[in-house]
Amino acid sequence: MMQKIFGSLGFFGFLFILTLNACSEPLTVEVGDKVTVHYHGTLESGDVFDSSRERDPLSFVVGAGSMIKGFDEAVKGLQIGDVITVKLPPEDAYGQKDASLIFEVSSEGAPSGLKIGDRVQLQGGIAATVTSIADSKIRLDANHELAGVPLIFEIEMVSIERN
């Protein structure tokens, strides 16, 4: 059969068919690829903390350091249309809570109506959460809101671009 194909197409026609077959292999995500994904992020309780389902999908370059480590690793090896669910321990997400980022400040000059759970902006653009309020002190936590928390992501690979 090979001789029949080779004979009727000629050598260059045969190479063309081989090239087409090689190009039709589905792309598998590798470091450096620009990928676009839809994702749905939940906590172990089932509460949703973020999702792209109601908006545009997320695009990023794999391995560029713009995503949390576990999410970046989870997309490697996926192909367009793949849907996976991954559970990321804190170390692969926003890290463990850093005790040095929990501190007290004077309540003098604090905005009126401040309550536990409020997010405040500190000097240098750092955000912190109010964790307790006493007569003269306010305790703040400048850790990421999801630090120390395992995260569950459902990820759907929408597109892969390779340069």
C-alpha positions as CSV (number, residue, x, y, z in Angstrom):
1,M,0.0,0.0,0.0
2,M,2.9,2.4,0.9
3,Q,4.3,1.9,-2.6
4,K,0.9,2.6,-4.1
5,I,0.6,5.9,-2.2
6,F,4.2,6.9,-2.8
7,G,3.9,6.1,-6.5
8,S,0.7,8.1,-7.1
9,L,1.6,11.1,-5.0
10,G,5.3,11.3,-5.7
11,F,7.9,11.9,-3.0
12,F,6.9,15.5,-2.2
13,G,3.2,14.6,-1.9
14,F,4.1,11.8,0.5
15,L,6.1,14.3,2.6
16,F,3.2,16.7,2.6
17,I,0.9,14.0,4.0
18,L,3.4,13.1,6.7
19,T,3.7,16.8,7.6
20,L,-0.1,17.2,7.9
21,N,-0.3,14.2,10.1
22,A,2.5,15.5,12.4
23,C,0.7,18.9,12.6
24,S,-2.6,17.4,13.5
25,E,-1.3,16.0,16.8
26,P,-3.1,17.9,19.6
27,L,-1.0,20.4,21.5
28,T,-0.1,19.5,25.0
29,V,0.6,22.4,27.4
30,E,4.3,23.0,28.0
31,V,6.2,25.8,29.9
32,G,6.2,28.9,27.8
33,D,2.8,28.3,26.2
34,K,0.1,31.0,26.4
35,V,-3.0,29.2,27.6
36,T,-6.6,30.3,28.1
37,V,-8.6,28.5,30.8
38,H,-12.0,28.7,32.5
39,Y,-11.7,27.9,36.2
40,H,-14.0,27.5,39.2
41,G,-12.3,27.9,42.6
42,T,-13.9,26.5,45.8
43,L,-12.9,26.0,49.4
44,E,-13.3,22.6,51.1
45,S,-16.6,23.8,52.4
46,G,-17.9,24.1,48.8
47,D,-18.0,27.9,49.0
48,V,-16.9,29.6,45.7
49,F,-14.0,32.1,46.2
50,D,-13.5,32.9,42.4
51,S,-14.7,31.7,39.0
52,S,-14.3,32.8,35.4
53,R,-17.6,31.0,34.4
54,E,-19.5,34.3,34.3
55,R,-16.8,36.3,32.6
56,D,-14.0,36.0,30.1
57,P,-11.6,33.1,30.6
58,L,-8.2,33.7,32.1
59,S,-5.0,33.8,29.9
60,F,-1.5,33.4,31.1
61,V,2.0,32.1,30.1
62,V,2.8,28.8,31.8
63,G,5.9,29.0,33.9
64,A,6.1,32.8,33.9
65,G,5.3,33.1,37.6
66,S,2.1,35.1,37.2
67,M,0.0,32.3,38.7
68,I,0.0,30.4,42.0
69,K,2.4,27.5,41.7
70,G,-0.2,24.7,41.9
71,F,-2.4,26.2,39.3
72,D,0.5,26.7,36.9
73,E,1.6,23.1,37.5
74,A,-1.9,21.7,37.0
75,V,-2.3,22.9,33.5
76,K,0.9,21.3,32.2
77,G,0.2,18.3,30.0
78,L,-3.4,19.4,29.3
79,Q,-4.9,19.5,25.8
80,I,-7.7,21.8,24.5
81,G,-11.0,20.6,25.9
82,D,-9.5,18.8,29.0
83,V,-11.3,19.5,32.3
84,I,-9.6,18.6,35.5
85,T,-10.2,19.2,39.2
86,V,-7.2,19.7,41.5
87,K,-6.9,20.3,45.2
88,L,-4.0,22.5,46.1
89,P,-2.5,22.5,49.6
90,P,-1.6,26.0,50.9
91,E,2.0,25.6,50.0
92,D,1.0,25.4,46.3
93,A,-1.5,28.2,46.6
94,Y,-1.1,31.3,48.7
95,G,1.3,29.7,51.3
96,Q,0.9,29.3,55.0
97,K,0.0,32.2,57.2
98,D,3.0,34.3,58.1
99,A,2.9,35.3,61.8
100,S,5.0,38.3,61.1
101,L,2.2,39.7,59.0
102,I,-0.2,39.8,61.9
103,F,0.3,42.8,64.1
104,E,-1.3,45.5,66.2
105,V,-1.6,49.2,65.5
106,S,-3.0,52.1,67.6
107,S,-6.7,52.6,67.1
108,E,-6.0,56.4,67.3
109,G,-7.0,57.9,63.9
110,A,-8.8,54.7,62.8
111,P,-11.9,55.3,60.6
112,S,-15.1,55.4,62.5
113,G,-17.3,52.3,62.0
114,L,-14.3,50.0,61.5
115,K,-15.3,46.4,62.3
116,I,-13.8,43.0,62.4
117,G,-13.5,41.5,58.9
118,D,-13.0,44.9,57.2
119,R,-10.2,45.2,54.6
120,V,-8.0,48.3,55.1
121,Q,-5.2,49.7,52.9
122,L,-1.9,50.3,54.7
123,Q,1.0,52.5,53.6
124,G,2.7,51.1,50.6
125,G,-0.5,49.7,49.2
126,I,-0.6,46.6,51.4
127,A,-4.0,45.3,52.2
128,A,-4.9,43.9,55.6
129,T,-7.9,42.4,57.4
130,V,-9.1,43.7,60.8
131,T,-9.1,40.7,63.1
132,S,-9.8,42.3,66.4
133,I,-10.6,45.8,67.9
134,A,-9.8,46.8,71.4
135,D,-10.0,50.2,73.1
136,S,-6.5,51.3,72.0
137,K,-5.4,48.6,69.6
138,I,-6.5,47.2,66.3
139,R,-5.1,43.8,65.2
140,L,-4.5,43.4,61.5
141,D,-3.6,40.5,59.3
142,A,-1.7,41.3,56.1
143,N,-1.6,37.7,54.9
144,H,-3.4,37.0,51.6
145,E,-7.0,36.2,52.4
146,L,-6.5,32.6,51.3
147,A,-3.2,32.0,53.0
148,G,-3.2,28.7,54.9
149,V,-6.3,27.4,53.1
150,P,-6.4,24.4,50.7
151,L,-8.0,25.4,47.4
152,I,-10.0,23.3,44.9
153,F,-10.0,24.3,41.2
154,E,-11.9,22.9,38.3
155,I,-9.9,23.9,35.2
156,E,-11.0,23.7,31.6
157,M,-8.4,24.2,28.9
158,V,-9.8,26.6,26.3
159,S,-6.8,27.3,24.0
160,I,-3.1,26.9,23.7
161,E,-0.7,29.2,21.8
162,R,2.8,28.2,21.2
163,N,5.5,30.5,19.7
